[in-house]
Amino acid sequence: MFYVYIIYSKTFDVYYKGFSEDITQRLLYHNENRSRYASNKGPWELVYSKVFETKKEALIEELRLKKLNRKSLEALIKDQK
C-alpha cells in the first residue's frame, strides 16, 4: 500500500504534504527532525491520509495536493473527518 498524507505543525501553523509506504514510520521520521523541510518545525500531527494501491496513483495525488492552496487543503482535511 502507498499513502499520501498531510501533517500539521501547530507551533509554526504550517502543513506538509507527502507520500510514504509506511505512514507511521514517516510521521516518526518527521518528528525526529530527520526531514529537511520539516526539521525543527514540529511537533507534527497527522491530519489527513489516503491509501492507494499503486505508487503511481499516490505520487499523482501527492502532486495534486502540493498544488492546493491553504483553504483547499483545510477543506479537504475537514471533509475527511
N, CA, C and O atoms as CSV, one atom per row, in Angstrom:
chain,resi,resn,atom,element,x,y,z
A,1,MET,N,N,0.827,-1.182,0.000
A,1,MET,CA,C,0.000,0.000,0.000
A,1,MET,C,C,0.878,1.255,0.000
A,1,MET,O,O,2.004,1.250,0.497
A,2,PHE,N,N,0.332,2.313,-0.565
A,2,PHE,CA,C,1.034,3.588,-0.663
A,2,PHE,C,C,0.131,4.685,-0.108
A,2,PHE,O,O,-1.074,4.694,-0.357
A,3,TYR,N,N,0.717,5.600,0.638
A,3,TYR,CA,C,-0.061,6.627,1.325
A,3,TYR,C,C,0.354,8.023,0.894
A,3,TYR,O,O,1.528,8.308,0.660
A,4,VAL,N,N,-0.641,8.875,0.798
A,4,VAL,CA,C,-0.428,10.308,0.672
A,4,VAL,C,C,-0.936,10.892,1.976
A,4,VAL,O,O,-1.992,10.493,2.468
A,5,TYR,N,N,-0.194,11.830,2.538
A,5,TYR,CA,C,-0.565,12.336,3.850
A,5,TYR,C,C,-0.340,13.837,3.950
A,5,TYR,O,O,0.415,14.430,3.179
A,6,ILE,N,N,-1.012,14.425,4.917
A,6,ILE,CA,C,-0.789,15.822,5.280
A,6,ILE,C,C,-0.549,15.832,6.779
A,6,ILE,O,O,-1.326,15.270,7.552
A,7,ILE,N,N,0.527,16.471,7.173
A,7,ILE,CA,C,0.807,16.651,8.590
A,7,ILE,C,C,0.777,18.150,8.883
A,7,ILE,O,O,0.979,18.980,7.996
A,8,TYR,N,N,0.522,18.469,10.139
A,8,TYR,CA,C,0.365,19.867,10.535
A,8,TYR,C,C,1.204,20.169,11.769
A,8,TYR,O,O,1.242,19.384,12.716
A,9,SER,N,N,1.871,21.308,11.745
A,9,SER,CA,C,2.614,21.789,12.904
A,9,SER,C,C,1.854,22.962,13.493
A,9,SER,O,O,1.772,24.028,12.882
A,10,LYS,N,N,1.300,22.765,14.676
A,10,LYS,CA,C,0.584,23.834,15.364
A,10,LYS,C,C,1.558,24.943,15.768
A,10,LYS,O,O,1.203,26.122,15.741
A,11,THR,N,N,2.757,24.576,16.133
A,11,THR,CA,C,3.776,25.530,16.563
A,11,THR,C,C,4.072,26.565,15.480
A,11,THR,O,O,4.198,27.755,15.770
A,12,PHE,N,N,4.183,26.109,14.232
A,12,PHE,CA,C,4.525,27.000,13.124
A,12,PHE,C,C,3.341,27.281,12.207
A,12,PHE,O,O,3.467,28.042,11.247
A,13,ASP,N,N,2.178,26.665,12.497
A,13,ASP,CA,C,0.972,26.834,11.694
A,13,ASP,C,C,1.259,26.563,10.211
A,13,ASP,O,O,0.976,27.387,9.341
A,14,VAL,N,N,1.827,25.386,9.959
A,14,VAL,CA,C,2.217,25.030,8.599
A,14,VAL,C,C,1.829,23.578,8.312
A,14,VAL,O,O,1.836,22.730,9.203
A,15,TYR,N,N,1.490,23.314,7.047
A,15,TYR,CA,C,1.164,21.971,6.578
A,15,TYR,C,C,2.310,21.433,5.746
A,15,TYR,O,O,3.037,22.183,5.095
A,16,TYR,N,N,2.456,20.116,5.781
A,16,TYR,CA,C,3.430,19.436,4.934
A,16,TYR,C,C,2.710,18.286,4.248
A,16,TYR,O,O,2.007,17.512,4.898
A,17,LYS,N,N,2.885,18.171,2.933
A,17,LYS,CA,C,2.252,17.099,2.160
A,17,LYS,C,C,3.319,16.127,1.704
A,17,LYS,O,O,4.400,16.529,1.275
A,18,GLY,N,N,3.004,14.829,1.802
A,18,GLY,CA,C,3.998,13.840,1.416
A,18,GLY,C,C,3.409,12.514,1.000
A,18,GLY,O,O,2.192,12.331,0.949
A,19,PHE,N,N,4.315,11.591,0.703
A,19,PHE,CA,C,3.999,10.249,0.230
A,19,PHE,C,C,4.873,9.257,0.999
A,19,PHE,O,O,6.029,9.549,1.306
A,20,SER,N,N,4.317,8.090,1.306
A,20,SER,CA,C,5.097,7.077,2.015
A,20,SER,C,C,4.463,5.705,1.874
A,20,SER,O,O,3.267,5.584,1.608
A,21,GLU,N,N,5.272,4.681,2.054
A,21,GLU,CA,C,4.754,3.315,2.115
A,21,GLU,C,C,4.457,2.925,3.561
A,21,GLU,O,O,3.701,1.985,3.805
A,22,ASP,N,N,5.043,3.635,4.515
A,22,ASP,CA,C,4.828,3.360,5.942
A,22,ASP,C,C,4.559,4.688,6.639
A,22,ASP,O,O,5.481,5.383,7.067
A,23,ILE,N,N,3.303,5.018,6.741
A,23,ILE,CA,C,2.907,6.339,7.244
A,23,ILE,C,C,3.283,6.544,8.721
A,23,ILE,O,O,3.631,7.657,9.117
A,24,THR,N,N,3.217,5.509,9.517
A,24,THR,CA,C,3.577,5.617,10.932
A,24,THR,C,C,5.064,5.927,11.081
A,24,THR,O,O,5.450,6.801,11.857
A,25,GLN,N,N,5.887,5.210,10.340
A,25,GLN,CA,C,7.333,5.428,10.379
A,25,GLN,C,C,7.684,6.809,9.834
A,25,GLN,O,O,8.589,7.469,10.345
A,26,ARG,N,N,6.978,7.239,8.812
A,26,ARG,CA,C,7.249,8.544,8.207
A,26,ARG,C,C,6.928,9.679,9.189
A,26,ARG,O,O,7.684,10.647,9.276
A,27,LEU,N,N,5.823,9.572,9.922
A,27,LEU,CA,C,5.479,10.587,10.917
A,27,LEU,C,C,6.564,10.651,11.994
A,27,LEU,O,O,6.966,11.736,12.414
A,28,LEU,N,N,7.025,9.506,12.428
A,28,LEU,CA,C,8.109,9.444,13.407
A,28,LEU,C,C,9.361,10.130,12.849
A,28,LEU,O,O,10.029,10.885,13.555
A,29,TYR,N,N,9.667,9.865,11.598
A,29,TYR,CA,C,10.808,10.466,10.912
A,29,TYR,C,C,10.709,11.994,10.950
A,29,TYR,O,O,11.689,12.676,11.249
A,30,HIS,N,N,9.530,12.523,10.647
A,30,HIS,CA,C,9.328,13.974,10.692
A,30,HIS,C,C,9.502,14.511,12.114
A,30,HIS,O,O,10.141,15.544,12.313
A,31,ASN,N,N,8.948,13.827,13.080
A,31,ASN,CA,C,9.017,14.303,14.459
A,31,ASN,C,C,10.403,14.153,15.084
A,31,ASN,O,O,10.687,14.754,16.120
A,32,GLU,N,N,11.255,13.360,14.463
A,32,GLU,CA,C,12.644,13.228,14.923
A,32,GLU,C,C,13.572,14.184,14.172
A,32,GLU,O,O,14.795,14.079,14.273
A,33,ASN,N,N,12.984,15.115,13.422
A,33,ASN,CA,C,13.743,16.137,12.681
A,33,ASN,C,C,14.699,15.555,11.654
A,33,ASN,O,O,15.788,16.088,11.442
A,34,ARG,N,N,14.296,14.462,11.018
A,34,ARG,CA,C,15.146,13.839,10.008
A,34,ARG,C,C,14.697,14.159,8.583
A,34,ARG,O,O,15.182,13.553,7.628
A,35,SER,N,N,13.790,15.091,8.441
A,35,SER,CA,C,13.313,15.529,7.134
A,35,SER,C,C,13.762,16.976,6.940
A,35,SER,O,O,13.564,17.806,7.827
A,36,ARG,N,N,14.358,17.285,5.805
A,36,ARG,CA,C,14.941,18.608,5.585
A,36,ARG,C,C,13.925,19.738,5.822
A,36,ARG,O,O,14.179,20.635,6.626
A,37,TYR,N,N,12.793,19.701,5.137
A,37,TYR,CA,C,11.818,20.779,5.275
A,37,TYR,C,C,11.155,20.775,6.651
A,37,TYR,O,O,10.964,21.830,7.257
A,38,ALA,N,N,10.812,19.610,7.130
A,38,ALA,CA,C,10.047,19.501,8.380
A,38,ALA,C,C,10.915,19.632,9.632
A,38,ALA,O,O,10.389,19.739,10.740
A,39,SER,N,N,12.218,19.624,9.467
A,39,SER,CA,C,13.128,19.667,10.599
A,39,SER,C,C,12.913,20.917,11.451
A,39,SER,O,O,12.839,22.034,10.939
A,40,ASN,N,N,12.815,20.702,12.757
A,40,ASN,CA,C,12.663,21.771,13.745
A,40,ASN,C,C,11.387,22.598,13.583
A,40,ASN,O,O,11.323,23.743,14.033
A,41,LYS,N,N,10.382,22.020,12.945
A,41,LYS,CA,C,9.103,22.709,12.808
A,41,LYS,C,C,7.992,21.974,13.544
A,41,LYS,O,O,6.845,22.421,13.539
A,42,GLY,N,N,8.317,20.858,14.172
A,42,GLY,CA,C,7.317,20.059,14.847
A,42,GLY,C,C,6.961,20.606,16.205
A,42,GLY,O,O,7.396,21.698,16.570
A,43,PRO,N,N,6.180,19.868,16.954
A,43,PRO,CA,C,5.734,18.504,16.640
A,43,PRO,C,C,4.690,18.479,15.523
A,43,PRO,O,O,3.892,19.404,15.368
A,44,TRP,N,N,4.722,17.399,14.756
A,44,TRP,CA,C,3.825,17.203,13.631
A,44,TRP,C,C,2.688,16.275,14.019
A,44,TRP,O,O,2.873,15.316,14.767
A,45,GLU,N,N,1.515,16.578,13.498
A,45,GLU,CA,C,0.324,15.762,13.740
A,45,GLU,C,C,-0.240,15.334,12.384
A,45,GLU,O,O,-0.376,16.155,11.476
A,46,LEU,N,N,-0.561,14.069,12.254
A,46,LEU,CA,C,-1.180,13.574,11.026
A,46,LEU,C,C,-2.623,14.063,10.985
A,46,LEU,O,O,-3.408,13.758,11.882
A,47,VAL,N,N,-2.977,14.829,9.937
A,47,VAL,CA,C,-4.331,15.378,9.839
A,47,VAL,C,C,-5.104,14.834,8.638
A,47,VAL,O,O,-6.314,15.035,8.531
A,48,TYR,N,N,-4.398,14.139,7.727
A,48,TYR,CA,C,-5.068,13.594,6.538
A,48,TYR,C,C,-4.219,12.475,5.973
A,48,TYR,O,O,-2.992,12.562,5.955
A,49,SER,N,N,-4.875,11.426,5.513
A,49,SER,CA,C,-4.161,10.381,4.780
A,49,SER,C,C,-5.130,9.676,3.843
A,49,SER,O,O,-6.331,9.595,4.100
A,50,LYS,N,N,-4.585,9.179,2.773
A,50,LYS,CA,C,-5.358,8.442,1.793
A,50,LYS,C,C,-4.475,7.326,1.261
A,50,LYS,O,O,-3.287,7.529,1.012
A,51,VAL,N,N,-5.056,6.151,1.090
A,51,VAL,CA,C,-4.289,4.990,0.668
A,51,VAL,C,C,-4.537,4.700,-0.812
A,51,VAL,O,O,-5.636,4.898,-1.330
A,52,PHE,N,N,-3.485,4.226,-1.473
A,52,PHE,CA,C,-3.540,3.874,-2.889
A,52,PHE,C,C,-2.903,2.512,-3.104
A,52,PHE,O,O,-2.020,2.099,-2.353
A,53,GLU,N,N,-3.356,1.831,-4.128
A,53,GLU,CA,C,-2.798,0.515,-4.437
A,53,GLU,C,C,-1.483,0.602,-5.192
A,53,GLU,O,O,-0.636,-0.282,-5.067
A,54,THR,N,N,-1.303,1.664,-5.977
A,54,THR,CA,C,-0.069,1.778,-6.747
A,54,THR,C,C,0.702,3.035,-6.371
A,54,THR,O,O,0.127,4.039,-5.953
A,55,LYS,N,N,2.002,2.953,-6.530
A,55,LYS,CA,C,2.869,4.085,-6.258
A,55,LYS,C,C,2.547,5.236,-7.209
A,55,LYS,O,O,2.556,6.400,-6.808
A,56,LYS,N,N,2.267,4.911,-8.454
A,56,LYS,CA,C,1.960,5.929,-9.452
A,56,LYS,C,C,0.734,6.753,-9.041
A,56,LYS,O,O,0.759,7.981,-9.125
A,57,GLU,N,N,-0.323,6.091,-8.602
A,57,GLU,CA,C,-1.535,6.790,-8.166
A,57,GLU,C,C,-1.231,7.727,-6.993
A,57,GLU,O,O,-1.689,8.869,-6.957
A,58,ALA,N,N,-0.455,7.224,-6.044
A,58,ALA,CA,C,-0.126,8.006,-4.853
A,58,ALA,C,C,0.708,9.234,-5.210
A,58,ALA,O,O,0.475,10.318,-4.675
A,59,LEU,N,N,1.664,9.073,-6.097
A,59,LEU,CA,C,2.511,10.197,-6.485
A,59,LEU,C,C,1.733,11.251,-7.263
A,59,LEU,O,O,1.996,12.445,-7.125
A,60,ILE,N,N,0.785,10.820,-8.073
A,60,ILE,CA,C,-0.078,11.762,-8.793
A,60,ILE,C,C,-0.913,12.567,-7.792
A,60,ILE,O,O,-1.062,13.780,-7.934
A,61,GLU,N,N,-1.455,11.884,-6.780
A,61,GLU,CA,C,-2.258,12.567,-5.764
A,61,GLU,C,C,-1.398,13.506,-4.918
A,61,GLU,O,O,-1.839,14.603,-4.575
A,62,GLU,N,N,-0.184,13.091,-4.579
A,62,GLU,CA,C,0.716,13.956,-3.812
A,62,GLU,C,C,0.981,15.246,-4.591
A,62,GLU,O,O,0.950,16.332,-4.011
A,63,LEU,N,N,1.234,15.142,-5.864
A,63,LEU,CA,C,1.476,16.313,-6.692
A,63,LEU,C,C,0.253,17.232,-6.716
A,63,LEU,O,O,0.386,18.455,-6.660
A,64,ARG,N,N,-0.925,16.639,-6.799
A,64,ARG,CA,C,-2.159,17.430,-6.781
A,64,ARG,C,C,-2.293,18.186,-5.453
A,64,ARG,O,O,-2.627,19.370,-5.442
A,65,LEU,N,N,-2.032,17.499,-4.343
A,65,LEU,CA,C,-2.130,18.133,-3.028
A,65,LEU,C,C,-1.142,19.288,-2.892
A,65,LEU,O,O,-1.467,20.325,-2.314
A,66,LYS,N,N,0.052,19.105,-3.420
A,66,LYS,CA,C,1.077,20.139,-3.300
A,66,LYS,C,C,0.705,21.404,-4.063
A,66,LYS,O,O,1.248,22.474,-3.788
A,67,LYS,N,N,-0.201,21.292,-5.005
A,67,LYS,CA,C,-0.639,22.458,-5.782
A,67,LYS,C,C,-1.817,23.191,-5.139
A,67,LYS,O,O,-2.166,24.294,-5.560
A,68,LEU,N,N,-2.429,22.584,-4.121
A,68,LEU,CA,C,-3.593,23.196,-3.482
A,68,LEU,C,C,-3.190,24.353,-2.575
A,68,LEU,O,O,-2.125,24.336,-1.958
A,69,ASN,N,N,-4.061,25.359,-2.505
A,69,ASN,CA,C,-3.814,26.447,-1.565
A,69,ASN,C,C,-4.287,26.023,-0.172
A,69,ASN,O,O,-4.905,24.970,-0.012
A,70,ARG,N,N,-3.995,26.835,0.815
A,70,ARG,CA,C,-4.301,26.500,2.210
A,70,ARG,C,C,-5.790,26.268,2.438
A,70,ARG,O,O,-6.174,25.325,3.130
A,71,LYS,N,N,-6.626,27.119,1.863
A,71,LYS,CA,C,-8.073,26.992,2.041
A,71,LYS,C,C,-8.562,25.645,1.503
A,71,LYS,O,O,-9.388,24.987,2.137
A,72,SER,N,N,-8.063,25.239,0.354
A,72,SER,CA,C,-8.449,23.960,-0.245
A,72,SER,C,C,-7.954,22.777,0.587
A,72,SER,O,O,-8.663,21.784,0.752
A,73,LEU,N,N,-6.731,22.893,1.109
A,73,LEU,CA,C,-6.187,21.836,1.975
A,73,LEU,C,C,-7.044,21.667,3.226
A,73,LEU,O,O,-7.377,20.548,3.615
A,74,GLU,N,N,-7.392,22.776,3.844
A,74,GLU,CA,C,-8.176,22.706,5.078
A,74,GLU,C,C,-9.577,22.165,4.818
A,74,GLU,O,O,-10.140,21.485,5.676
A,75,ALA,N,N,-10.146,22.451,3.661
A,75,ALA,CA,C,-11.457,21.885,3.298
A,75,ALA,C,C,-11.339,20.379,3.106
A,75,ALA,O,O,-12.214,19.627,3.535
A,76,LEU,N,N,-10.273,19.941,2.470
A,76,LEU,CA,C,-10.034,18.510,2.265
A,76,LEU,C,C,-9.893,17.778,3.601
A,76,LEU,O,O,-10.463,16.704,3.796
A,77,ILE,N,N,-9.136,18.368,4.506
A,77,ILE,CA,C,-8.930,17.784,5.839
A,77,ILE,C,C,-10.248,17.714,6.592
A,77,ILE,O,O,-10.557,16.700,7.219
A,78,LYS,N,N,-11.013,18.772,6.533
A,78,LYS,CA,C,-12.315,18.822,7.225
A,78,LYS,C,C,-13.282,17.787,6.661
A,78,LYS,O,O,-14.023,17.155,7.414
A,79,ASP,N,N,-13.280,17.610,5.347
A,79,ASP,CA,C,-14.170,16.646,4.701
A,79,ASP,C,C,-13.847,15.203,5.073
A,79,ASP,O,O,-14.731,14.347,5.074
A,80,GLN,N,N,-12.572,14.930,5.389
A,80,GLN,CA,C,-12.171,13.567,5.747
A,80,GLN,C,C,-12.682,13.190,7.125
A,80,GLN,O,O,-12.946,12.017,7.389
A,81,LYS,N,N,-12.824,14.165,7.999
A,81,LYS,CA,C,-13.223,13.874,9.388
A,81,LYS,C,C,-14.667,13.618,9.552
A,81,LYS,O,O,-15.126,13.362,10.665
